[in-house]
Structures are given as structure tokens and as C-alpha cells.
Amino acid sequence: MSSPTIKKSRARTSPAGDTSTDDFLGGRLSVIQPRAGHRAGSDAVFLAAAVPAKSGERVLDIGAGVGVAGLCLLARVPGVQVTAVEIDAGLCALAADNAARNGFAAQMEIVAADVTSPGKALRAAGLEPESYHQLIANPPFHVEGKVRAAPDAARASAHVMAAGVLGAWVRFFAAMAAPNARLTLIHRPDCLGELLPLLHGRFGEVTVFPLFPKRGEPASRILVQAKKGSKAELSLLRGLLLHEDDGSYTAAAESILRAGQPLAVAISGKRKGRRPGG
């Protein structure tokens, strides 16, 4: 079984270390990932479930890690082509192995690159500006200096970014997105104050979809979806409750995590910039 080719541009390599094999989507996917450092979990599954991709579309998975989000999308939507971008060349190697072991080597390209690199370097790595119909991203959640970084370098890099780097990510999103492309990302709720101004003028029709850990608790994650070039206004949706009071997953969350069902995070119907109630 062949693996996808890994293209490289200013990538960083982490030690191979020990790995585990973990199942996703109720066992439909088998994924190898490091035991230490950043490990993919439910965030990647919810992110993939929220992507409104259609067969024939090109998808750019940014900050792909070992490829879980892209693989979940490939398992749900036949006929899409995923390009997975990850700065850590060691994780890229695992992503290539995971694509092959799950039968998606032909549908998943791996690019080892820093998305903050100059455009010339990114094009040399095989990334084509304005050519992707769907962009998905799981950026580092924390800003350097505001949290205590993990001692493991790979985990710290996956979870913490330098101040201002989120802006570079958003500029990369806009540069790679085709006209009218959709961006879907997962982040912490407290990122909105920084994220929304960065999206303004580049992406509109922004939808914020909270993920609540339990009833009565504040959202721990948000899914943010936006359309390139749109002028439509922001919408805040009701969101999804993840756990029952006893800690078990709700039926809705279970259907996504185990059965691979989609998660609709967009407003139904067309919105042409009209005001709520107007």
C-alpha cells in the first residue's frame, strides 16, 4: 500500500517517539499518533463533521497533525481531495501512514510547511493560491506568554502560538481560498475578540457554533464558519451539548463521534446581509 508524497517547505521535525494506535468514528478509522505531545481527539472529529464539503471539492486542512480531521472528512464525503498542511515533518510522516492504512492515499496529499512562510515558499511546496473550496483549521489555542507552555516541545508548539501569529494564519486562509470558499475552524470562545476583526474584509457570513461540555456550563469550544468575500452579518447559533450530567456523550454528540454524522453549523437559506428580524 503506497503512502502520499510529503512535500516540504520550512518544516520542523520532532522526535519519532512512542506511538499508539487509536480508533475514530466507531472504528472506521485507525490512526497512529504519538503517545506524548499533541494528540488528536474529539476536536478534530467535530471540526470535520462541520465542513459542508461536496464530492469533487478540494479541501485544505491547516495544522493537520496526524491527519485525523482530513481522514474523518474523507470517510464521510466520497470524492473530495484533501491537502493536509502541518509544520512538523514527523507528524506529516504519520499522517501519510494514516492515509495509506485507511485507504485514502490517493485522496490525501501531505505538505510539510509553515503557513507563515512567504508565499513563494508555499507555492514551491505545492500549495496553490485561491484554489481550495473548503478550508479547515485547528490553530493553537493559546497565546505565548499568557499560559505556561508544556515541557514537551511538540505539544507546546501545537497548543501555543506567538502573539500576532493568528493574523498570519488568517492571511494564509484568505490567500488559499477560492472565491466563495468556506472556512471552518475550531477554537476557544475567548479567541473571538482577536479572530473576528482578522476575518473582517476577508470572510463574511460568519457563524459561531458553541460546543458546551455540560448543561449550565459555558462553551469550551466554538466552531467558526465563514465564506470568502461575503458581506453577510455574523450569526450566533444555539450550539451542541456534548455530555449528559453523568458524563456520557449526548445522543447528538455520539452520532458525530461514533457514526460520522455531519454537523450543520450554517444558517439554512440565503443571507444577503439582511439584519436579524429585517
N, C-alpha and C positions, 0 to 999 in steps of 0.2 A: 504494500500500500504506500503510495507516494505522499509526501508532505508538501504543503505550499512552499514556494520560494520565499525567503526572507530578504527583503530589500532593506538596506541600512543607510542612515544619514544621521550622524552625530548621536549615535545610540550609546547607552551606558549598559555595561554588563554586570549583573550581580552574580554572586557565587551560586553554583547549581544547588548545593544543599540537599536536604532530605525532602522527599515529596510524598504526597498522599494521593489516592485516587478517590474522587468524590462523585456521587450521582446527583444529577439535576433533572428537573421535570419528571419526577417519579421514576427515574432510572432510564429515561430515553437518552440522556447524555451521560457519558462517563468522562470525567475531566481530571487530568493530573495537574496538581498545583503544589507550590512549596508549603511545607508544614509551618515554617517560620516566615515572617514578613507578611505582606499583604495577601489575603486570601479572599477569593470571590465568594459571595453568599447571595442572600435574597435580594440585595440591591440590584445586582446585575440582572436577575430574573424579572423583577418589576420593571426595570428600565426597558428591557427587550419587549416585554408584553405591551408597553405603552406606544411602541413605534408603529405608525399606521402604514407600514410598507406594503407594496404590492409586487406581484411577480414581475420580473423584468427590471426592477429598480436597482440602482447602485446605492449601497449603504456604506457610510464611513463611520467606523467605530473608533472613537478617540479616547485614549487612555484605556486600551483594551485589556491590559493584564494578560491573563492566560486564555482570553478569548471567550469567556462564558456568555456575555451578553450577545455577541455576534452569533454564537452557536445556538443559543436559545431562539434567536430570530430566524435563523436558517431552519430550525426544526419546526417552526410554526408557519413560515411563509415560503413555500417552494418557489424557486425561480429567481430569488434575489441573489445579488452578488455582493459580498461583504469585503471591504478592505479594512483591516484592523491595524491601527497605529498605536505603538507602545514604545516608550523611550528605553525600557530595559530590555536589552537583547536576550538576556536569559529567559525572561517571561515570553518574549517573542518565540523562542525555540519551543517552549512548552505549548504556546498557542498553535504553532504549526503541527506539533504532535497531536494536540487535541482535535484539530480539524480533521486530520487523517484518521484517527482512531474512531471518529464518529461519522465518517463517510462524507465529509464536506471539503475535502482537499481542493476540489475543482472550483468550489464556490467561495473560497476564503483566501484572500491574499494577505500576507503579513508584511508590514512595513515597520522596521525599527528606526524610529526617528523622534526627535524633539520637536513638538509642534510650535515652539517658539523660535525655531531656526529661520533664517532668511528664506524667502520664497524660492530662490534659485536652488538652494539645497533640498528643499522639499520636492520640487519638481524633478530634481535629479534622482530622488528616491522613488519616483514613480507616482507621486500624488498629483492629480490633475485639477487645477483650479476650476471652480464653477461647473463641476461635472457629477456631483453626488446629489441624489434625490432625497435621501434621508441621512441625517447626521445624528449619531447618538454619542453621549459622553457621560463619563463618571469622573469629574475632576476631583483632585484632592480637596477634602472638605475643610481643612484648617489653614489659617494664615500663619506663616512663620513669625515667631515672637509672641504670639497670643496663646499658644499651647506648648506644652512640653513635648518635644519630639521623642518618638520611640527610639530605643537604643539600636534597634535593627535598622540599618540604613535603607534597605529596600522598602520596609514598611513605612518609615518616616517619609520617604520620597512620595509614596503612593497616597499618603494622608495629609501631607503638609506642603503648601506651595509658598513661595516668596510673595511678599506684598506686591500687588500690581500684576502678577502673572495671569490672573484670571482674565484680565483685559487682553493679553496676548492670545489666550485660548479663544476668546470670542472673536477676535480679528481673524484667527485661523478658521473658525466656523464659517464666518461670512465669506472668506476668500474661497473656500472649498465648495460651498453650497451652490447648486444650480439655481436659476431663477425659480421662485416659488417653492424651494425646497423646505422641508420640515426639519427642525432641530428638536431633539428630545434629550433632556439631561436630568440626572438625579443629583440632589444636593441637600444641604441642611437648610431649614427655613431661615436661619439668620443670614444667609447669603443674599437674600433678595435685595437688600439695600445697595449692595455692590453690583449685583447681576443685572437688575432691570435697567439702570442707566447705560450699561455697556451694550445691552441688546437694542436700546432705542436708536432708531435711524438705520439699523441693520436688519432687525427682525421685528415683526409686529404680530398681532393676533396671539399675544402671549396668554397661555393658560397655565394656571398654577393649581396643581392637584396634590393635596396633602396626604401623607400616609401616617395614620395615627396608631401608635403601639397598642393602646387600650382605650376603652371608653373613659371620657373625662380627662384624658391626658393630652398635652399638646403634641402636635405633629413632630415626629422625629426626622422625617424626610419629606422632601417635596419633589414631585415630578414637574418639570417646566417644559412646556412645548411651545414653539413659536414658528412662524412662517417668514421666510426671507422676503423682504420687500413689502410686506403687508403694512397697512396703516390702521388696521382694526385695533380696538382697545383691549386692555387686559381683562381677563375673567378669572375669578377665584371659584373653584368648584368644591363640592362637598367633600370629596376625597374618599379614602378607603380605610376602614377599620381592620387592623391586621390580626389582633388577638382577642379572644374571649377573656372573661375575667379569670378563668382558670389557667390561662397561659397558652391554650391551644389556638391554632390558627382558626380564623373565621372561615366559613364555607367559601366566601368570595376570594379570600386570600389563598386558600387551599387550591381552588380551581386554577389559579395562575401558577402557583409554585409547583404543583404536582401534575396537573393536567395540561399545562401550557396554554391556557386560555388567554385571549387578548384582554387588555385593559384600556378602555376608552377614556382618554383624558382630554378630548377636544369637545367644544360645543357643537352639537349637531346643527346642520343647516348652515347657510352662508351668513357671514357677518361682514358688512361693508362699512365698518366704522361707526355704526349707529350706537347711540347711548343706551344703557340699560333702561328699559321701560319706554324708550322712544319709538 
